[in-house]
């Protein structure tokens, strides 16, 4: 029996990830509920809900999560091409009003390139971040003040727009934005969002400047167990070599304009040369879209503590296969906090 770890300090935020609807049908609804409850049991602050053309609407998934949990916050992926910014503000307002629940917004400028082309959106990569700043600025202004908002931007315009019901201060959303490109980092800095990276090994991540005011996060999977042997046995069982997956990964590399995709591929080549808990096997076999840390509790905790010492405070974990896997991860994080200097 795995004992439940102590809660993380306020300075460290853990997020789980909700299963994708393409991989869990027809029992998807019950899978969402149990995963959100696992995350809540393990002390996660929120749970990421994906969004792309293949998946069910993320706001309907968020509704299921808040109806079946006590306090955890959905971290909803928001793509500007899908919905007007007023509609996003209204979703935030409605969930706050109906459930007294706060949501986080994961603002995404990209995604799968073919998804955007299917929607007749050929906006270049960096310009999508310019659009994202305008889009998010409207959302923030509405949820913080309720309006009236008259906005004149390059991409969006509003005239005396009001949001009702108003969003209480304690339920106003926080933001995350991918910072793998300069355009993404610039957008996160402009909006005061948590800048999320897909990291290389911790020793290769530069430490944040002493006067750094940016908020930093990473997207990473964990397979932590009492011993290295148990962890790696589980890792290879869960993510075996897959030739078809490697071909799909190579194809995705060709059609994607995501900077993090290429950065991770380069990091995997470097990490393979040294004994390290950092592992890109699932990413390279097209099973997931983030790096993993694999090893015994102490090994994984040491690597996590290095990320913490470099300024990362928000950690978005991968989709958990079961409750015990999340509990193992929480134990590693508890020990990492003990190794680091955060309080």
BAMAR-546104 format. One record per residue (C-alpha): residue in one letter; x, y, z; residue number from 0. Coordinates in Angstrom, 2 decimals. Layout:
N
<pt 'a'; <X; Y; Z>; NUM>
...
end
This chain:
343
<pt 'x'; <0.00; 0.00; 0.00>; 0>
<pt 'x'; <1.45; 3.38; -1.04>; 1>
<pt 'x'; <0.98; 5.98; 1.66>; 2>
<pt 'x'; <-0.30; 9.36; 0.56>; 3>
<pt 'x'; <2.46; 12.00; 0.51>; 4>
<pt 'x'; <2.25; 15.33; 2.26>; 5>
<pt 'x'; <0.80; 18.21; 0.28>; 6>
<pt 'x'; <3.19; 20.24; -1.85>; 7>
<pt 'x'; <4.21; 23.69; -0.57>; 8>
<pt 'x'; <2.28; 26.61; -2.04>; 9>
<pt 'x'; <5.28; 27.45; -4.23>; 10>
<pt 'x'; <5.03; 24.17; -6.21>; 11>
<pt 'x'; <2.01; 23.34; -8.38>; 12>
<pt 'x'; <1.35; 19.89; -9.82>; 13>
<pt 'x'; <-1.04; 19.29; -12.71>; 14>
<pt 'x'; <-2.12; 15.95; -14.10>; 15>
<pt 'x'; <-3.39; 15.42; -17.65>; 16>
<pt 'x'; <-6.82; 14.18; -18.67>; 17>
<pt 'x'; <-7.07; 11.20; -21.07>; 18>
<pt 'x'; <-7.73; 11.95; -24.73>; 19>
<pt 'x'; <-11.15; 11.04; -26.05>; 20>
<pt 'x'; <-9.60; 9.19; -29.01>; 21>
<pt 'x'; <-7.89; 6.68; -26.72>; 22>
<pt 'x'; <-10.59; 5.93; -24.17>; 23>
<pt 'x'; <-13.93; 5.60; -25.99>; 24>
<pt 'x'; <-16.61; 4.43; -25.31>; 25>
<pt 'x'; <-15.88; 4.62; -21.56>; 26>
<pt 'x'; <-14.35; 8.07; -21.89>; 27>
<pt 'x'; <-16.61; 9.92; -19.46>; 28>
<pt 'x'; <-15.92; 7.52; -16.58>; 29>
<pt 'x'; <-12.19; 7.62; -17.40>; 30>
<pt 'x'; <-12.21; 11.41; -17.13>; 31>
<pt 'x'; <-13.94; 11.26; -13.76>; 32>
<pt 'x'; <-11.64; 8.67; -12.22>; 33>
<pt 'x'; <-8.48; 10.39; -13.51>; 34>
<pt 'x'; <-9.58; 13.75; -12.09>; 35>
<pt 'x'; <-10.33; 12.10; -8.74>; 36>
<pt 'x'; <-6.91; 10.40; -8.72>; 37>
<pt 'x'; <-5.28; 13.77; -9.36>; 38>
<pt 'x'; <-7.26; 15.39; -6.56>; 39>
<pt 'x'; <-6.38; 12.56; -4.14>; 40>
<pt 'x'; <-2.69; 13.06; -4.90>; 41>
<pt 'x'; <-2.75; 16.80; -4.25>; 42>
<pt 'x'; <-2.63; 18.06; -7.84>; 43>
<pt 'x'; <-3.79; 21.66; -8.24>; 44>
<pt 'x'; <-5.31; 21.07; -11.66>; 45>
<pt 'x'; <-5.69; 18.75; -14.61>; 46>
<pt 'x'; <-4.88; 19.61; -18.23>; 47>
<pt 'x'; <-7.61; 19.08; -20.84>; 48>
<pt 'x'; <-6.34; 18.85; -24.42>; 49>
<pt 'x'; <-7.94; 20.52; -27.43>; 50>
<pt 'x'; <-7.58; 19.75; -31.14>; 51>
<pt 'x'; <-9.74; 18.78; -34.11>; 52>
<pt 'x'; <-9.82; 15.08; -33.14>; 53>
<pt 'x'; <-11.08; 15.50; -29.58>; 54>
<pt 'x'; <-14.35; 16.22; -27.81>; 55>
<pt 'x'; <-14.87; 19.81; -26.72>; 56>
<pt 'x'; <-12.55; 20.62; -23.76>; 57>
<pt 'x'; <-15.14; 22.80; -22.02>; 58>
<pt 'x'; <-17.61; 19.92; -21.88>; 59>
<pt 'x'; <-14.82; 17.79; -20.37>; 60>
<pt 'x'; <-14.11; 20.58; -17.86>; 61>
<pt 'x'; <-17.81; 20.53; -16.91>; 62>
<pt 'x'; <-17.60; 16.79; -16.19>; 63>
<pt 'x'; <-14.49; 17.34; -14.04>; 64>
<pt 'x'; <-16.00; 20.07; -11.86>; 65>
<pt 'x'; <-19.26; 18.15; -11.40>; 66>
<pt 'x'; <-17.43; 15.08; -10.10>; 67>
<pt 'x'; <-14.62; 16.48; -7.95>; 68>
<pt 'x'; <-14.39; 18.67; -4.88>; 69>
<pt 'x'; <-11.88; 21.40; -5.75>; 70>
<pt 'x'; <-9.42; 20.55; -8.54>; 71>
<pt 'x'; <-9.17; 23.09; -11.39>; 72>
<pt 'x'; <-9.45; 22.15; -15.07>; 73>
<pt 'x'; <-6.53; 23.53; -17.09>; 74>
<pt 'x'; <-8.35; 24.01; -20.39>; 75>
<pt 'x'; <-6.43; 24.28; -23.66>; 76>
<pt 'x'; <-7.72; 27.34; -25.56>; 77>
<pt 'x'; <-7.13; 27.69; -29.31>; 78>
<pt 'x'; <-8.20; 31.11; -30.73>; 79>
<pt 'x'; <-9.39; 29.67; -34.06>; 80>
<pt 'x'; <-12.15; 27.72; -32.31>; 81>
<pt 'x'; <-13.99; 30.39; -30.34>; 82>
<pt 'x'; <-14.31; 34.16; -29.84>; 83>
<pt 'x'; <-12.52; 35.46; -26.71>; 84>
<pt 'x'; <-15.86; 36.59; -25.27>; 85>
<pt 'x'; <-17.06; 32.97; -25.35>; 86>
<pt 'x'; <-14.00; 31.87; -23.35>; 87>
<pt 'x'; <-14.62; 34.61; -20.76>; 88>
<pt 'x'; <-18.26; 33.50; -20.58>; 89>
<pt 'x'; <-17.18; 29.87; -19.95>; 90>
<pt 'x'; <-14.92; 31.01; -17.10>; 91>
<pt 'x'; <-17.74; 33.15; -15.69>; 92>
<pt 'x'; <-20.32; 30.38; -16.00>; 93>
<pt 'x'; <-18.22; 27.72; -14.27>; 94>
<pt 'x'; <-17.44; 30.17; -11.47>; 95>
<pt 'x'; <-21.14; 30.99; -11.08>; 96>
<pt 'x'; <-22.54; 27.47; -11.35>; 97>
<pt 'x'; <-19.86; 25.55; -9.47>; 98>
<pt 'x'; <-17.74; 28.06; -7.57>; 99>
<pt 'x'; <-14.75; 26.59; -9.37>; 100>
<pt 'x'; <-11.66; 28.27; -10.76>; 101>
<pt 'x'; <-10.20; 27.22; -14.10>; 102>
<pt 'x'; <-6.75; 27.65; -15.61>; 103>
<pt 'x'; <-6.31; 28.54; -19.28>; 104>
<pt 'x'; <-3.59; 26.90; -21.38>; 105>
<pt 'x'; <-3.37; 29.35; -24.26>; 106>
<pt 'x'; <-2.17; 27.61; -27.42>; 107>
<pt 'x'; <-1.14; 29.37; -30.61>; 108>
<pt 'x'; <-0.30; 26.28; -32.61>; 109>
<pt 'x'; <-1.21; 22.62; -32.43>; 110>
<pt 'x'; <-1.28; 20.35; -35.44>; 111>
<pt 'x'; <-0.60; 22.35; -38.58>; 112>
<pt 'x'; <-3.13; 20.38; -40.62>; 113>
<pt 'x'; <-5.83; 21.22; -38.03>; 114>
<pt 'x'; <-5.24; 24.92; -38.66>; 115>
<pt 'x'; <-5.18; 24.52; -42.45>; 116>
<pt 'x'; <-8.47; 22.59; -42.28>; 117>
<pt 'x'; <-9.95; 25.69; -40.64>; 118>
<pt 'x'; <-8.45; 27.94; -43.33>; 119>
<pt 'x'; <-5.94; 29.44; -40.90>; 120>
<pt 'x'; <-2.53; 29.89; -42.53>; 121>
<pt 'x'; <-1.28; 32.54; -40.08>; 122>
<pt 'x'; <2.53; 32.21; -39.67>; 123>
<pt 'x'; <3.92; 30.86; -36.39>; 124>
<pt 'x'; <5.06; 34.11; -34.75>; 125>
<pt 'x'; <1.98; 36.04; -35.91>; 126>
<pt 'x'; <-0.21; 33.47; -34.19>; 127>
<pt 'x'; <1.39; 34.54; -30.92>; 128>
<pt 'x'; <0.66; 38.20; -31.72>; 129>
<pt 'x'; <-2.96; 37.19; -32.22>; 130>
<pt 'x'; <-2.89; 35.15; -29.00>; 131>
<pt 'x'; <-1.80; 38.20; -26.98>; 132>
<pt 'x'; <-4.78; 40.23; -28.25>; 133>
<pt 'x'; <-7.16; 37.32; -27.73>; 134>
<pt 'x'; <-6.01; 36.67; -24.17>; 135>
<pt 'x'; <-5.93; 40.36; -23.27>; 136>
<pt 'x'; <-9.65; 40.61; -24.05>; 137>
<pt 'x'; <-10.40; 37.55; -21.89>; 138>
<pt 'x'; <-8.40; 38.90; -18.96>; 139>
<pt 'x'; <-9.95; 42.36; -19.15>; 140>
<pt 'x'; <-13.47; 40.90; -19.17>; 141>
<pt 'x'; <-12.98; 38.46; -16.27>; 142>
<pt 'x'; <-11.16; 41.06; -14.17>; 143>
<pt 'x'; <-13.45; 44.05; -14.72>; 144>
<pt 'x'; <-16.63; 42.67; -16.39>; 145>
<pt 'x'; <-16.38; 45.58; -18.86>; 146>
<pt 'x'; <-17.60; 47.58; -20.61>; 147>
<pt 'x'; <-14.69; 46.84; -22.92>; 148>
<pt 'x'; <-14.06; 48.71; -26.15>; 149>
<pt 'x'; <-11.00; 47.13; -27.72>; 150>
<pt 'x'; <-9.25; 48.09; -30.95>; 151>
<pt 'x'; <-6.61; 45.60; -32.00>; 152>
<pt 'x'; <-5.20; 44.24; -35.21>; 153>
<pt 'x'; <-7.09; 40.95; -34.92>; 154>
<pt 'x'; <-10.05; 41.72; -32.63>; 155>
<pt 'x'; <-12.40; 44.60; -31.90>; 156>
<pt 'x'; <-15.13; 44.99; -29.30>; 157>
<pt 'x'; <-17.54; 47.80; -28.45>; 158>
<pt 'x'; <-18.84; 48.28; -24.89>; 159>
<pt 'x'; <-18.65; 44.53; -24.28>; 160>
<pt 'x'; <-19.77; 43.38; -20.83>; 161>
<pt 'x'; <-19.38; 40.05; -19.05>; 162>
<pt 'x'; <-22.09; 38.77; -16.71>; 163>
<pt 'x'; <-22.13; 37.27; -14.22>; 164>
<pt 'x'; <-18.87; 38.79; -12.93>; 165>
<pt 'x'; <-16.02; 36.50; -11.87>; 166>
<pt 'x'; <-15.03; 36.76; -8.17>; 167>
<pt 'x'; <-11.38; 37.63; -7.63>; 168>
<pt 'x'; <-10.59; 34.25; -6.04>; 169>
<pt 'x'; <-11.99; 32.41; -9.07>; 170>
<pt 'x'; <-10.26; 34.41; -11.80>; 171>
<pt 'x'; <-8.18; 32.20; -14.10>; 172>
<pt 'x'; <-4.41; 31.87; -14.27>; 173>
<pt 'x'; <-2.64; 31.40; -17.60>; 174>
<pt 'x'; <-0.08; 29.09; -19.16>; 175>
<pt 'x'; <1.62; 29.56; -22.53>; 176>
<pt 'x'; <4.23; 27.41; -24.26>; 177>
<pt 'x'; <7.59; 29.17; -24.15>; 178>
<pt 'x'; <9.56; 26.91; -26.49>; 179>
<pt 'x'; <9.94; 29.71; -29.04>; 180>
<pt 'x'; <10.95; 33.35; -28.64>; 181>
<pt 'x'; <7.46; 34.37; -29.76>; 182>
<pt 'x'; <5.90; 32.18; -27.06>; 183>
<pt 'x'; <8.22; 33.50; -24.35>; 184>
<pt 'x'; <7.44; 37.05; -25.42>; 185>
<pt 'x'; <3.69; 36.39; -25.26>; 186>
<pt 'x'; <3.95; 34.79; -21.80>; 187>
<pt 'x'; <5.97; 37.73; -20.52>; 188>
<pt 'x'; <3.51; 40.27; -21.97>; 189>
<pt 'x'; <0.50; 38.53; -20.42>; 190>
<pt 'x'; <2.13; 37.57; -17.11>; 191>
<pt 'x'; <1.46; 33.89; -17.87>; 192>
<pt 'x'; <3.33; 30.84; -16.63>; 193>
<pt 'x'; <5.86; 30.10; -19.38>; 194>
<pt 'x'; <5.82; 26.34; -20.00>; 195>
<pt 'x'; <8.80; 24.50; -21.49>; 196>
<pt 'x'; <9.36; 20.98; -22.79>; 197>
<pt 'x'; <12.72; 20.65; -21.06>; 198>
<pt 'x'; <15.97; 18.94; -21.78>; 199>
<pt 'x'; <17.83; 17.29; -18.90>; 200>
<pt 'x'; <17.87; 19.55; -15.85>; 201>
<pt 'x'; <21.62; 20.14; -15.98>; 202>
<pt 'x'; <21.22; 21.62; -19.46>; 203>
<pt 'x'; <18.50; 24.09; -18.42>; 204>
<pt 'x'; <19.96; 27.53; -17.63>; 205>
<pt 'x'; <19.14; 28.85; -14.16>; 206>
<pt 'x'; <16.69; 31.73; -13.96>; 207>
<pt 'x'; <18.34; 35.13; -13.33>; 208>
<pt 'x'; <18.28; 36.27; -9.71>; 209>
<pt 'x'; <15.98; 39.17; -10.61>; 210>
<pt 'x'; <13.83; 37.03; -12.88>; 211>
<pt 'x'; <10.11; 37.77; -12.49>; 212>
<pt 'x'; <8.91; 35.22; -15.02>; 213>
<pt 'x'; <6.89; 32.25; -13.81>; 214>
<pt 'x'; <8.21; 29.01; -15.26>; 215>
<pt 'x'; <6.70; 25.57; -15.74>; 216>
<pt 'x'; <7.54; 22.33; -17.51>; 217>
<pt 'x'; <5.59; 19.55; -19.19>; 218>
<pt 'x'; <7.08; 16.22; -18.15>; 219>
<pt 'x'; <6.08; 12.61; -17.48>; 220>
<pt 'x'; <7.26; 10.59; -14.49>; 221>
<pt 'x'; <7.71; 6.90; -13.84>; 222>
<pt 'x'; <9.03; 6.76; -10.28>; 223>
<pt 'x'; <9.23; 3.61; -8.16>; 224>
<pt 'x'; <11.08; 2.52; -5.01>; 225>
<pt 'x'; <14.01; 1.26; -7.15>; 226>
<pt 'x'; <15.51; 2.03; -10.57>; 227>
<pt 'x'; <14.88; -1.53; -11.71>; 228>
<pt 'x'; <11.17; -1.38; -10.92>; 229>
<pt 'x'; <10.85; 2.01; -12.65>; 230>
<pt 'x'; <12.61; 0.98; -15.86>; 231>
<pt 'x'; <10.73; -2.34; -16.01>; 232>
<pt 'x'; <7.48; -0.36; -15.83>; 233>
<pt 'x'; <8.72; 2.18; -18.40>; 234>
<pt 'x'; <9.60; -0.43; -21.03>; 235>
<pt 'x'; <6.39; -2.34; -20.36>; 236>
<pt 'x'; <4.27; 0.78; -20.78>; 237>
<pt 'x'; <6.19; 2.20; -23.75>; 238>
<pt 'x'; <7.75; -0.64; -25.77>; 239>
<pt 'x'; <9.67; 0.01; -28.97>; 240>
<pt 'x'; <7.24; 0.63; -31.83>; 241>
<pt 'x'; <8.44; 0.88; -35.44>; 242>
<pt 'x'; <5.13; 2.31; -36.65>; 243>
<pt 'x'; <5.25; 4.88; -33.86>; 244>
<pt 'x'; <8.75; 5.97; -34.86>; 245>
<pt 'x'; <7.60; 6.44; -38.45>; 246>
<pt 'x'; <4.65; 8.53; -37.25>; 247>
<pt 'x'; <7.04; 10.59; -35.13>; 248>
<pt 'x'; <9.25; 11.24; -38.15>; 249>
<pt 'x'; <6.22; 12.26; -40.21>; 250>
<pt 'x'; <5.02; 14.60; -37.46>; 251>
<pt 'x'; <8.46; 16.21; -37.42>; 252>
<pt 'x'; <8.10; 17.01; -41.13>; 253>
<pt 'x'; <4.66; 18.61; -40.96>; 254>
<pt 'x'; <4.88; 20.36; -37.58>; 255>
<pt 'x'; <6.12; 23.92; -37.12>; 256>
<pt 'x'; <6.30; 23.52; -33.32>; 257>
<pt 'x'; <9.73; 24.50; -32.03>; 258>
<pt 'x'; <9.44; 22.26; -28.97>; 259>
<pt 'x'; <9.02; 19.20; -31.21>; 260>
<pt 'x'; <12.45; 19.71; -32.74>; 261>
<pt 'x'; <14.04; 20.78; -29.46>; 262>
<pt 'x'; <12.94; 17.55; -27.79>; 263>
<pt 'x'; <14.29; 15.44; -30.63>; 264>
<pt 'x'; <17.69; 17.11; -30.27>; 265>
<pt 'x'; <17.59; 16.64; -26.49>; 266>
<pt 'x'; <16.93; 12.93; -26.91>; 267>
<pt 'x'; <20.07; 12.44; -28.95>; 268>
<pt 'x'; <22.18; 14.14; -26.27>; 269>
<pt 'x'; <20.54; 12.33; -23.34>; 270>
<pt 'x'; <21.10; 8.93; -24.96>; 271>
<pt 'x'; <24.85; 9.41; -24.58>; 272>
<pt 'x'; <24.77; 9.49; -20.78>; 273>
<pt 'x'; <23.17; 7.54; -17.95>; 274>
<pt 'x'; <20.32; 9.79; -16.90>; 275>
<pt 'x'; <16.69; 9.49; -15.74>; 276>
<pt 'x'; <15.73; 11.71; -18.69>; 277>
<pt 'x'; <14.04; 9.53; -21.34>; 278>
<pt 'x'; <12.41; 10.34; -24.69>; 279>
<pt 'x'; <11.36; 6.81; -25.65>; 280>
<pt 'x'; <7.59; 7.54; -25.46>; 281>
<pt 'x'; <8.01; 10.75; -27.49>; 282>
<pt 'x'; <10.16; 9.09; -30.15>; 283>
<pt 'x'; <7.65; 6.24; -30.49>; 284>
<pt 'x'; <4.77; 8.73; -30.87>; 285>
<pt 'x'; <3.07; 7.61; -27.65>; 286>
<pt 'x'; <3.12; 10.98; -25.92>; 287>
<pt 'x'; <4.36; 14.53; -26.42>; 288>
<pt 'x'; <6.66; 15.18; -23.48>; 289>
<pt 'x'; <9.93; 13.86; -22.04>; 290>
<pt 'x'; <9.92; 11.44; -19.10>; 291>
<pt 'x'; <11.96; 11.02; -15.94>; 292>
<pt 'x'; <12.40; 7.36; -15.01>; 293>
<pt 'x'; <14.03; 5.88; -11.92>; 294>
<pt 'x'; <13.89; 5.21; -8.20>; 295>
<pt 'x'; <12.36; 7.85; -5.97>; 296>
<pt 'x'; <15.70; 9.39; -5.01>; 297>
<pt 'x'; <17.02; 9.53; -8.59>; 298>
<pt 'x'; <13.85; 11.14; -9.95>; 299>
<pt 'x'; <13.57; 13.45; -6.93>; 300>
<pt 'x'; <17.13; 14.66; -7.45>; 301>
<pt 'x'; <16.40; 15.53; -11.10>; 302>
<pt 'x'; <13.14; 17.29; -10.18>; 303>
<pt 'x'; <14.95; 19.28; -7.48>; 304>
<pt 'x'; <17.39; 20.52; -10.13>; 305>
<pt 'x'; <14.49; 21.86; -12.19>; 306>
<pt 'x'; <13.10; 23.52; -9.07>; 307>
<pt 'x'; <16.46; 25.13; -8.33>; 308>
<pt 'x'; <16.45; 26.51; -11.89>; 309>
<pt 'x'; <13.22; 28.33; -11.24>; 310>
<pt 'x'; <10.50; 25.94; -12.39>; 311>
<pt 'x'; <7.49; 25.92; -10.08>; 312>
<pt 'x'; <4.63; 24.43; -12.17>; 313>
<pt 'x'; <4.82; 20.83; -13.38>; 314>
<pt 'x'; <2.32; 19.32; -15.82>; 315>
<pt 'x'; <2.50; 15.53; -15.67>; 316>
<pt 'x'; <1.44; 13.11; -18.40>; 317>
<pt 'x'; <-1.79; 11.06; -18.48>; 318>
<pt 'x'; <-1.65; 8.61; -15.54>; 319>
<pt 'x'; <-2.50; 4.95; -16.25>; 320>
<pt 'x'; <-3.83; 4.51; -12.68>; 321>
<pt 'x'; <-4.04; 6.13; -9.26>; 322>
<pt 'x'; <-0.92; 4.43; -7.91>; 323>
<pt 'x'; <1.21; 5.88; -10.70>; 324>
<pt 'x'; <0.23; 9.41; -9.69>; 325>
<pt 'x'; <0.90; 8.55; -6.05>; 326>
<pt 'x'; <4.42; 7.34; -6.92>; 327>
<pt 'x'; <4.99; 10.66; -8.73>; 328>
<pt 'x'; <3.73; 12.65; -5.75>; 329>
<pt 'x'; <6.17; 10.79; -3.47>; 330>
<pt 'x'; <9.06; 11.73; -5.79>; 331>
<pt 'x'; <7.93; 15.36; -5.79>; 332>
<pt 'x'; <7.67; 15.42; -2.00>; 333>
<pt 'x'; <11.27; 14.23; -1.75>; 334>
<pt 'x'; <12.38; 16.69; -4.44>; 335>
<pt 'x'; <10.97; 19.58; -2.44>; 336>
<pt 'x'; <12.88; 18.33; 0.61>; 337>
<pt 'x'; <16.10; 18.34; -1.46>; 338>
<pt 'x'; <15.52; 21.85; -2.82>; 339>
<pt 'x'; <15.53; 25.19; -1.07>; 340>
<pt 'x'; <11.88; 26.13; -1.78>; 341>
<pt 'x'; <9.40; 26.56; 1.03>; 342>
end
